[in-house]
């Protein structure tokens, strides 16, 4: 799955305006970082941006990713053993994730059916299903090649 091109600060500003959000350096930098580094945690975003934006606090980044998720710019992803929420740019597609149980690397996986939801529950309990989340878990090639500790 190709990584989308990194947006310019001007494109980020236009996107923020279109969603009714004020344009700030932290929001623009977060969008650019998450586009280049999908599945980042708020802490990872903060660490990456702190050098260029020293006044940006960890709490500010948490607020930014929450705001960007609520308005549909970012997608919040909750995966087992990932240490908390991860964020990716919302693509409005129906993809899933594969996660290494050793190093915790996360990658996108295209939906086999191509439309949401692509899993059908045995009982909907009267609900109209709008989304299905699926995480495949395994061991990546790098981790599988490492010798086991004796």
MODELLER restraints for C-alpha pairs under 7 A, 6 or more apart:
rsr = mdl.restraints
at = mdl.atoms
rsr.add(forms.Gaussian(group=physical.xy_distance, feature=features.Distance(at['CA:6:A'], at['CA:32:A']), mean=6.21, stdev=0.5))
rsr.add(forms.Gaussian(group=physical.xy_distance, feature=features.Distance(at['CA:6:A'], at['CA:35:A']), mean=6.21, stdev=0.5))
rsr.add(forms.Gaussian(group=physical.xy_distance, feature=features.Distance(at['CA:6:A'], at['CA:36:A']), mean=6.36, stdev=0.5))
rsr.add(forms.Gaussian(group=physical.xy_distance, feature=features.Distance(at['CA:7:A'], at['CA:32:A']), mean=6.29, stdev=0.5))
rsr.add(forms.Gaussian(group=physical.xy_distance, feature=features.Distance(at['CA:9:A'], at['CA:28:A']), mean=6.19, stdev=0.5))
rsr.add(forms.Gaussian(group=physical.xy_distance, feature=features.Distance(at['CA:12:A'], at['CA:28:A']), mean=5.69, stdev=0.5))
rsr.add(forms.Gaussian(group=physical.xy_distance, feature=features.Distance(at['CA:13:A'], at['CA:23:A']), mean=5.69, stdev=0.5))
rsr.add(forms.Gaussian(group=physical.xy_distance, feature=features.Distance(at['CA:13:A'], at['CA:28:A']), mean=6.77, stdev=0.5))
rsr.add(forms.Gaussian(group=physical.xy_distance, feature=features.Distance(at['CA:16:A'], at['CA:22:A']), mean=6.60, stdev=0.5))
rsr.add(forms.Gaussian(group=physical.xy_distance, feature=features.Distance(at['CA:16:A'], at['CA:23:A']), mean=6.14, stdev=0.5))
rsr.add(forms.Gaussian(group=physical.xy_distance, feature=features.Distance(at['CA:19:A'], at['CA:71:A']), mean=6.34, stdev=0.5))
rsr.add(forms.Gaussian(group=physical.xy_distance, feature=features.Distance(at['CA:27:A'], at['CA:64:A']), mean=6.14, stdev=0.5))
rsr.add(forms.Gaussian(group=physical.xy_distance, feature=features.Distance(at['CA:30:A'], at['CA:45:A']), mean=6.73, stdev=0.5))
rsr.add(forms.Gaussian(group=physical.xy_distance, feature=features.Distance(at['CA:33:A'], at['CA:45:A']), mean=6.99, stdev=0.5))
rsr.add(forms.Gaussian(group=physical.xy_distance, feature=features.Distance(at['CA:34:A'], at['CA:40:A']), mean=6.42, stdev=0.5))
rsr.add(forms.Gaussian(group=physical.xy_distance, feature=features.Distance(at['CA:34:A'], at['CA:87:A']), mean=6.91, stdev=0.5))
rsr.add(forms.Gaussian(group=physical.xy_distance, feature=features.Distance(at['CA:34:A'], at['CA:88:A']), mean=5.82, stdev=0.5))
rsr.add(forms.Gaussian(group=physical.xy_distance, feature=features.Distance(at['CA:34:A'], at['CA:89:A']), mean=6.46, stdev=0.5))
rsr.add(forms.Gaussian(group=physical.xy_distance, feature=features.Distance(at['CA:35:A'], at['CA:88:A']), mean=6.75, stdev=0.5))
rsr.add(forms.Gaussian(group=physical.xy_distance, feature=features.Distance(at['CA:35:A'], at['CA:89:A']), mean=5.78, stdev=0.5))
rsr.add(forms.Gaussian(group=physical.xy_distance, feature=features.Distance(at['CA:38:A'], at['CA:87:A']), mean=6.46, stdev=0.5))
rsr.add(forms.Gaussian(group=physical.xy_distance, feature=features.Distance(at['CA:38:A'], at['CA:88:A']), mean=4.66, stdev=0.5))
rsr.add(forms.Gaussian(group=physical.xy_distance, feature=features.Distance(at['CA:39:A'], at['CA:86:A']), mean=4.85, stdev=0.5))
rsr.add(forms.Gaussian(group=physical.xy_distance, feature=features.Distance(at['CA:39:A'], at['CA:87:A']), mean=4.89, stdev=0.5))
rsr.add(forms.Gaussian(group=physical.xy_distance, feature=features.Distance(at['CA:39:A'], at['CA:88:A']), mean=5.26, stdev=0.5))
rsr.add(forms.Gaussian(group=physical.xy_distance, feature=features.Distance(at['CA:39:A'], at['CA:106:A']), mean=6.88, stdev=0.5))
rsr.add(forms.Gaussian(group=physical.xy_distance, feature=features.Distance(at['CA:40:A'], at['CA:86:A']), mean=5.15, stdev=0.5))
rsr.add(forms.Gaussian(group=physical.xy_distance, feature=features.Distance(at['CA:40:A'], at['CA:87:A']), mean=5.40, stdev=0.5))
rsr.add(forms.Gaussian(group=physical.xy_distance, feature=features.Distance(at['CA:41:A'], at['CA:85:A']), mean=6.05, stdev=0.5))
rsr.add(forms.Gaussian(group=physical.xy_distance, feature=features.Distance(at['CA:41:A'], at['CA:86:A']), mean=4.52, stdev=0.5))
rsr.add(forms.Gaussian(group=physical.xy_distance, feature=features.Distance(at['CA:41:A'], at['CA:87:A']), mean=6.21, stdev=0.5))
rsr.add(forms.Gaussian(group=physical.xy_distance, feature=features.Distance(at['CA:42:A'], at['CA:61:A']), mean=6.07, stdev=0.5))
rsr.add(forms.Gaussian(group=physical.xy_distance, feature=features.Distance(at['CA:42:A'], at['CA:62:A']), mean=5.78, stdev=0.5))
rsr.add(forms.Gaussian(group=physical.xy_distance, feature=features.Distance(at['CA:43:A'], at['CA:58:A']), mean=6.68, stdev=0.5))
rsr.add(forms.Gaussian(group=physical.xy_distance, feature=features.Distance(at['CA:46:A'], at['CA:58:A']), mean=5.89, stdev=0.5))
rsr.add(forms.Gaussian(group=physical.xy_distance, feature=features.Distance(at['CA:46:A'], at['CA:61:A']), mean=6.16, stdev=0.5))
rsr.add(forms.Gaussian(group=physical.xy_distance, feature=features.Distance(at['CA:50:A'], at['CA:56:A']), mean=6.42, stdev=0.5))
rsr.add(forms.Gaussian(group=physical.xy_distance, feature=features.Distance(at['CA:68:A'], at['CA:74:A']), mean=5.35, stdev=0.5))
rsr.add(forms.Gaussian(group=physical.xy_distance, feature=features.Distance(at['CA:69:A'], at['CA:75:A']), mean=5.41, stdev=0.5))
rsr.add(forms.Gaussian(group=physical.xy_distance, feature=features.Distance(at['CA:69:A'], at['CA:76:A']), mean=6.30, stdev=0.5))
rsr.add(forms.Gaussian(group=physical.xy_distance, feature=features.Distance(at['CA:72:A'], at['CA:90:A']), mean=6.42, stdev=0.5))
rsr.add(forms.Gaussian(group=physical.xy_distance, feature=features.Distance(at['CA:73:A'], at['CA:89:A']), mean=6.10, stdev=0.5))
rsr.add(forms.Gaussian(group=physical.xy_distance, feature=features.Distance(at['CA:73:A'], at['CA:90:A']), mean=5.51, stdev=0.5))
rsr.add(forms.Gaussian(group=physical.xy_distance, feature=features.Distance(at['CA:74:A'], at['CA:87:A']), mean=6.31, stdev=0.5))
rsr.add(forms.Gaussian(group=physical.xy_distance, feature=features.Distance(at['CA:74:A'], at['CA:88:A']), mean=5.55, stdev=0.5))
rsr.add(forms.Gaussian(group=physical.xy_distance, feature=features.Distance(at['CA:74:A'], at['CA:89:A']), mean=4.39, stdev=0.5))
rsr.add(forms.Gaussian(group=physical.xy_distance, feature=features.Distance(at['CA:74:A'], at['CA:90:A']), mean=4.76, stdev=0.5))
rsr.add(forms.Gaussian(group=physical.xy_distance, feature=features.Distance(at['CA:75:A'], at['CA:87:A']), mean=5.59, stdev=0.5))
rsr.add(forms.Gaussian(group=physical.xy_distance, feature=features.Distance(at['CA:75:A'], at['CA:88:A']), mean=5.30, stdev=0.5))
rsr.add(forms.Gaussian(group=physical.xy_distance, feature=features.Distance(at['CA:75:A'], at['CA:89:A']), mean=5.86, stdev=0.5))
rsr.add(forms.Gaussian(group=physical.xy_distance, feature=features.Distance(at['CA:75:A'], at['CA:90:A']), mean=4.92, stdev=0.5))
rsr.add(forms.Gaussian(group=physical.xy_distance, feature=features.Distance(at['CA:76:A'], at['CA:85:A']), mean=6.36, stdev=0.5))
rsr.add(forms.Gaussian(group=physical.xy_distance, feature=features.Distance(at['CA:76:A'], at['CA:86:A']), mean=5.81, stdev=0.5))
rsr.add(forms.Gaussian(group=physical.xy_distance, feature=features.Distance(at['CA:76:A'], at['CA:87:A']), mean=4.78, stdev=0.5))
rsr.add(forms.Gaussian(group=physical.xy_distance, feature=features.Distance(at['CA:76:A'], at['CA:88:A']), mean=6.79, stdev=0.5))
rsr.add(forms.Gaussian(group=physical.xy_distance, feature=features.Distance(at['CA:77:A'], at['CA:85:A']), mean=5.75, stdev=0.5))
rsr.add(forms.Gaussian(group=physical.xy_distance, feature=features.Distance(at['CA:77:A'], at['CA:86:A']), mean=5.02, stdev=0.5))
rsr.add(forms.Gaussian(group=physical.xy_distance, feature=features.Distance(at['CA:77:A'], at['CA:87:A']), mean=5.87, stdev=0.5))
rsr.add(forms.Gaussian(group=physical.xy_distance, feature=features.Distance(at['CA:78:A'], at['CA:84:A']), mean=6.73, stdev=0.5))
rsr.add(forms.Gaussian(group=physical.xy_distance, feature=features.Distance(at['CA:78:A'], at['CA:85:A']), mean=5.02, stdev=0.5))
rsr.add(forms.Gaussian(group=physical.xy_distance, feature=features.Distance(at['CA:78:A'], at['CA:86:A']), mean=6.32, stdev=0.5))
rsr.add(forms.Gaussian(group=physical.xy_distance, feature=features.Distance(at['CA:82:A'], at['CA:104:A']), mean=6.55, stdev=0.5))
rsr.add(forms.Gaussian(group=physical.xy_distance, feature=features.Distance(at['CA:94:A'], at['CA:111:A']), mean=5.93, stdev=0.5))
rsr.add(forms.Gaussian(group=physical.xy_distance, feature=features.Distance(at['CA:94:A'], at['CA:114:A']), mean=6.48, stdev=0.5))
rsr.add(forms.Gaussian(group=physical.xy_distance, feature=features.Distance(at['CA:94:A'], at['CA:115:A']), mean=6.15, stdev=0.5))
rsr.add(forms.Gaussian(group=physical.xy_distance, feature=features.Distance(at['CA:94:A'], at['CA:116:A']), mean=5.74, stdev=0.5))
rsr.add(forms.Gaussian(group=physical.xy_distance, feature=features.Distance(at['CA:95:A'], at['CA:108:A']), mean=6.60, stdev=0.5))
rsr.add(forms.Gaussian(group=physical.xy_distance, feature=features.Distance(at['CA:95:A'], at['CA:109:A']), mean=5.67, stdev=0.5))
rsr.add(forms.Gaussian(group=physical.xy_distance, feature=features.Distance(at['CA:95:A'], at['CA:110:A']), mean=4.68, stdev=0.5))
rsr.add(forms.Gaussian(group=physical.xy_distance, feature=features.Distance(at['CA:95:A'], at['CA:111:A']), mean=4.99, stdev=0.5))
rsr.add(forms.Gaussian(group=physical.xy_distance, feature=features.Distance(at['CA:96:A'], at['CA:108:A']), mean=5.85, stdev=0.5))
rsr.add(forms.Gaussian(group=physical.xy_distance, feature=features.Distance(at['CA:96:A'], at['CA:109:A']), mean=4.97, stdev=0.5))
rsr.add(forms.Gaussian(group=physical.xy_distance, feature=features.Distance(at['CA:96:A'], at['CA:110:A']), mean=6.22, stdev=0.5))
rsr.add(forms.Gaussian(group=physical.xy_distance, feature=features.Distance(at['CA:96:A'], at['CA:111:A']), mean=6.38, stdev=0.5))
rsr.add(forms.Gaussian(group=physical.xy_distance, feature=features.Distance(at['CA:96:A'], at['CA:133:A']), mean=6.67, stdev=0.5))
rsr.add(forms.Gaussian(group=physical.xy_distance, feature=features.Distance(at['CA:96:A'], at['CA:134:A']), mean=5.55, stdev=0.5))
rsr.add(forms.Gaussian(group=physical.xy_distance, feature=features.Distance(at['CA:96:A'], at['CA:135:A']), mean=6.11, stdev=0.5))
rsr.add(forms.Gaussian(group=physical.xy_distance, feature=features.Distance(at['CA:97:A'], at['CA:106:A']), mean=6.58, stdev=0.5))
rsr.add(forms.Gaussian(group=physical.xy_distance, feature=features.Distance(at['CA:97:A'], at['CA:107:A']), mean=5.60, stdev=0.5))
rsr.add(forms.Gaussian(group=physical.xy_distance, feature=features.Distance(at['CA:97:A'], at['CA:108:A']), mean=4.59, stdev=0.5))
rsr.add(forms.Gaussian(group=physical.xy_distance, feature=features.Distance(at['CA:97:A'], at['CA:109:A']), mean=5.22, stdev=0.5))
rsr.add(forms.Gaussian(group=physical.xy_distance, feature=features.Distance(at['CA:97:A'], at['CA:134:A']), mean=6.76, stdev=0.5))
rsr.add(forms.Gaussian(group=physical.xy_distance, feature=features.Distance(at['CA:97:A'], at['CA:135:A']), mean=4.90, stdev=0.5))
rsr.add(forms.Gaussian(group=physical.xy_distance, feature=features.Distance(at['CA:97:A'], at['CA:136:A']), mean=6.12, stdev=0.5))
rsr.add(forms.Gaussian(group=physical.xy_distance, feature=features.Distance(at['CA:98:A'], at['CA:106:A']), mean=5.73, stdev=0.5))
rsr.add(forms.Gaussian(group=physical.xy_distance, feature=features.Distance(at['CA:98:A'], at['CA:107:A']), mean=5.36, stdev=0.5))
rsr.add(forms.Gaussian(group=physical.xy_distance, feature=features.Distance(at['CA:98:A'], at['CA:108:A']), mean=6.37, stdev=0.5))
rsr.add(forms.Gaussian(group=physical.xy_distance, feature=features.Distance(at['CA:98:A'], at['CA:109:A']), mean=6.56, stdev=0.5))
rsr.add(forms.Gaussian(group=physical.xy_distance, feature=features.Distance(at['CA:98:A'], at['CA:135:A']), mean=5.60, stdev=0.5))
rsr.add(forms.Gaussian(group=physical.xy_distance, feature=features.Distance(at['CA:98:A'], at['CA:136:A']), mean=4.44, stdev=0.5))
rsr.add(forms.Gaussian(group=physical.xy_distance, feature=features.Distance(at['CA:98:A'], at['CA:137:A']), mean=5.52, stdev=0.5))
rsr.add(forms.Gaussian(group=physical.xy_distance, feature=features.Distance(at['CA:99:A'], at['CA:105:A']), mean=5.57, stdev=0.5))
rsr.add(forms.Gaussian(group=physical.xy_distance, feature=features.Distance(at['CA:99:A'], at['CA:106:A']), mean=4.50, stdev=0.5))
rsr.add(forms.Gaussian(group=physical.xy_distance, feature=features.Distance(at['CA:99:A'], at['CA:107:A']), mean=6.53, stdev=0.5))
rsr.add(forms.Gaussian(group=physical.xy_distance, feature=features.Distance(at['CA:99:A'], at['CA:136:A']), mean=6.24, stdev=0.5))
rsr.add(forms.Gaussian(group=physical.xy_distance, feature=features.Distance(at['CA:99:A'], at['CA:137:A']), mean=4.80, stdev=0.5))
rsr.add(forms.Gaussian(group=physical.xy_distance, feature=features.Distance(at['CA:99:A'], at['CA:138:A']), mean=6.24, stdev=0.5))
rsr.add(forms.Gaussian(group=physical.xy_distance, feature=features.Distance(at['CA:100:A'], at['CA:106:A']), mean=6.72, stdev=0.5))
rsr.add(forms.Gaussian(group=physical.xy_distance, feature=features.Distance(at['CA:100:A'], at['CA:137:A']), mean=5.84, stdev=0.5))
rsr.add(forms.Gaussian(group=physical.xy_distance, feature=features.Distance(at['CA:100:A'], at['CA:138:A']), mean=4.96, stdev=0.5))
rsr.add(forms.Gaussian(group=physical.xy_distance, feature=features.Distance(at['CA:100:A'], at['CA:139:A']), mean=4.62, stdev=0.5))
rsr.add(forms.Gaussian(group=physical.xy_distance, feature=features.Distance(at['CA:100:A'], at['CA:140:A']), mean=5.43, stdev=0.5))
rsr.add(forms.Gaussian(group=physical.xy_distance, feature=features.Distance(at['CA:101:A'], at['CA:137:A']), mean=6.30, stdev=0.5))
rsr.add(forms.Gaussian(group=physical.xy_distance, feature=features.Distance(at['CA:101:A'], at['CA:138:A']), mean=5.74, stdev=0.5))
rsr.add(forms.Gaussian(group=physical.xy_distance, feature=features.Distance(at['CA:101:A'], at['CA:139:A']), mean=5.73, stdev=0.5))
rsr.add(forms.Gaussian(group=physical.xy_distance, feature=features.Distance(at['CA:102:A'], at['CA:139:A']), mean=6.27, stdev=0.5))
rsr.add(forms.Gaussian(group=physical.xy_distance, feature=features.Distance(at['CA:102:A'], at['CA:143:A']), mean=6.55, stdev=0.5))
rsr.add(forms.Gaussian(group=physical.xy_distance, feature=features.Distance(at['CA:103:A'], at['CA:143:A']), mean=6.99, stdev=0.5))
rsr.add(forms.Gaussian(group=physical.xy_distance, feature=features.Distance(at['CA:116:A'], at['CA:130:A']), mean=6.74, stdev=0.5))
rsr.add(forms.Gaussian(group=physical.xy_distance, feature=features.Distance(at['CA:116:A'], at['CA:131:A']), mean=6.00, stdev=0.5))
rsr.add(forms.Gaussian(group=physical.xy_distance, feature=features.Distance(at['CA:117:A'], at['CA:130:A']), mean=6.04, stdev=0.5))
rsr.add(forms.Gaussian(group=physical.xy_distance, feature=features.Distance(at['CA:117:A'], at['CA:131:A']), mean=4.89, stdev=0.5))
rsr.add(forms.Gaussian(group=physical.xy_distance, feature=features.Distance(at['CA:117:A'], at['CA:132:A']), mean=5.20, stdev=0.5))
rsr.add(forms.Gaussian(group=physical.xy_distance, feature=features.Distance(at['CA:118:A'], at['CA:132:A']), mean=6.75, stdev=0.5))
rsr.add(forms.Gaussian(group=physical.xy_distance, feature=features.Distance(at['CA:119:A'], at['CA:132:A']), mean=6.17, stdev=0.5))
